[in-house]
Amino acid sequence: MQPGTRVAVIGAGPAGLTAAYILRKAGVNVDVFEADPIYVGGISRTVVHNGFRFDIGGHRFFSKSNEVEAFWSEILGKDMITRDRLSRIFYDGKFYSYPLEASEVVRNLGKRESLLSIGSYLNKKLFPIPRPSNLEDWVTNKFGHRLYAKFFKSYTEKVWGVPCRDIAADWAAQRIKGLSLTRAALAALWSPQPTKPSDDRSRVIKSLIGSFRYPRLGPGMMWEATAAGIRELGGRVILGVRVTSLTHPGPSQGWTLEIEGSGLRAAGLESGLQNYDQVICSAPLSWLVSAIRPGLQAEALEAAMALKYRDFITVAVMIKTSTTFPDQWIYIHDPGIQAGRIQNFANWSPEMVPDPSVTCLGLEYFCFQGDTLWNMTDDALIALASRELVSLGLVDCEMTLDGAVVRQPKAYPVYDENYKNHIKRIREALATVGEGLQAVGRNGTHKYNNQDHSMMTGMLAAKNILSGKQVYDPWNVNQDAEYIEETE
Ligand SMILES: Cc1cc2nc3c(=O)[nH]c(=O)nc-3n(C[C@H](O)[C@H](O)[C@H](O)COP(=O)(O)OP(=O)(O)OC[C@H]3O[C@@H](n4cnc5c(N)ncnc54)[C@H](O)[C@@H]3O)c2cc1C
């Protein structure tokens, strides 16, 4: 790395802040630009409302990567608490442990339905649907139609917003290879021992971990402390500023960022145009492609436009008791309820609520920007969430104290049948603009992954800058935050 190298980081989420912290610790001049005027942490921020704190979906801190775990410990130390996981499924008015327990499944489903489920499984083993091309047929073949209908269909359709018949089978093969609820159900029905989660980091299936860490004030605490660390080391984390374009004048001439927003003046920046030698971008890939000047090839722009996202609303409902259910979150499989999951934030950390007699329930609605849910007023969403809590029997009408709504665009990058081709085109085009620009993070690389993955991509981008050459390819980080060397 040349002495005096200036680095810009776009986005103060886990990926951007991790990269900036590592760079600043090594003495590099780094500026982080964050569009949000209040919060750092991106999707991993913690929102504060009248003394209650809540996440954009509950955020567990667990990684198979020692480097990531060590980073979390370095930043927060004793402020990280360890929680035993409790989360159950709600289906047809009953709670099911997750992973499922055989006796409870039989008790809840009844002997007749349990036998029918086994029968429908055996039926598909004997008479599978030939060449299953969609998720419904693929899962039905694997587990039988009855288990598919109970423990897969409704929740999957809530999350992705399309019928399971419209989701490609190879997506299922990829996502369900390590774990599925139905697999757990079958294991439970067949095995005399309930499936026990394991904490052996090398083997554990992430969705089933038995315990996890959590900052005592929510995930935002981690990212606020990281931002504070960057500032203490002399770096800048500037809020309320949106990068609107990146101009690459030519080889070895760095990048000029165009930046807008009220945070500019507060940060003492004279101009909205700033020059950098290197840029790390954690903003959505679709945006990055459209923001590069001179513009990229039409093929890349079309591919970027074609990337799809699923959006998300958290409706936080503050209620009078903290004991409504003991889980950190529950999955709502009942198709009559629009919420997909419900978090109970007092069970994540007692410090998420102002006192022990109250809690904040976070109802999660998966949606598309501009659809009916997205366009509902905050009051209507809070009324919907409160009604659903009552109809599930979790809350009495008079228990509700307050409510708050957070809309999160681009919460989930969608893996549709064409996304891999789009990414390939985009990466080819990005390679033509050459050195000095690295895409990192969840939406930055269009990968549906956790914080640890996002952080690892930021770590590798920082290491590349420090070493002065492209040693690592952040695109080769897998969902377990492991760096996979490219092989022929
Ligand atoms: C419902 C839900 C639950 C989750 N649960 C977990 C969990 O339990 N554990 C876990 O580890 N992970 C979880 N995740 C994933 C986690 O939230 C992400 O992996 C992580 O936040 C991604 O970090 P990032 O830095 O890549 O991106 P982001 O968090 O998206 O941050 C990107 C930042 O860039 C900013 N930005 C974008 N464009 C611009 C621009 N042009 N100029 C300036 N700033 C810009 C954004 O405002 C944002 O702050 C969950 C995600 C969701 C949606």
The ligand as a Gaussian input file, in Angstrom:
#p B3LYP/6-31G(d) Opt

LIG

0 1
 C      -34.776000     -10.226000       9.165000
 C      -33.296000     -10.433000       9.207000
 C      -32.733000     -11.153000      10.234000
 C      -31.345000     -11.361000      10.278000
 N      -30.826000     -12.085000      11.307000
 C      -29.491000     -12.240000      11.397000
 C      -28.933000     -12.943000      12.504000
 O      -29.644000     -13.468000      13.360000
 N      -27.575000     -13.030000      12.571000
 C      -26.763000     -12.480000      11.631000
 O      -25.536000     -12.568000      11.772000
 N      -27.270000     -11.839000      10.552000
 C      -28.612000     -11.699000      10.419000
 N      -29.143000     -11.026000       9.349000
 C      -28.235000     -10.574000       8.270000
 C      -27.543000      -9.243000       8.591000
 O      -28.507000      -8.274000       8.857000
 C      -26.711000      -8.847000       7.377000
 O      -25.845000      -9.895000       6.991000
 C      -25.840000      -7.619000       7.627000
 O      -26.515000      -6.536000       8.194000
 C      -25.250000      -7.181000       6.285000
 O      -24.283000      -6.206000       6.520000
 P      -23.771000      -5.288000       5.333000
 O      -22.814000      -4.328000       5.922000
 O      -23.345000      -6.121000       4.209000
 O      -25.066000      -4.522000       4.787000
 P      -26.184000      -3.651000       5.452000
 O      -26.465000      -4.090000       6.833000
 O      -27.295000      -3.645000       4.471000
 O      -25.527000      -2.193000       5.522000
 C      -25.318000      -1.435000       4.358000
 C      -25.329000       0.035000       4.748000
 O      -25.051000       0.804000       3.589000
 C      -25.842000       1.995000       3.613000
 N      -25.944000       2.508000       2.231000
 C      -26.538000       1.900000       1.180000
 N      -26.402000       2.648000       0.061000
 C      -25.690000       3.753000       0.426000
 C      -25.208000       4.892000      -0.288000
 N      -25.427000       5.045000      -1.622000
 N      -24.520000       5.848000       0.398000
 C      -24.279000       5.702000       1.741000
 N      -24.725000       4.640000       2.451000
 C      -25.404000       3.676000       1.801000
 C      -27.158000       1.507000       4.190000
 O      -27.903000       2.593000       4.735000
 C      -26.680000       0.523000       5.255000
 O      -26.519000       1.130000       6.505000
 C      -30.519000     -10.827000       9.261000
 C      -31.093000     -10.092000       8.222000
 C      -32.468000      -9.901000       8.176000
 C      -33.085000      -9.131000       7.041000

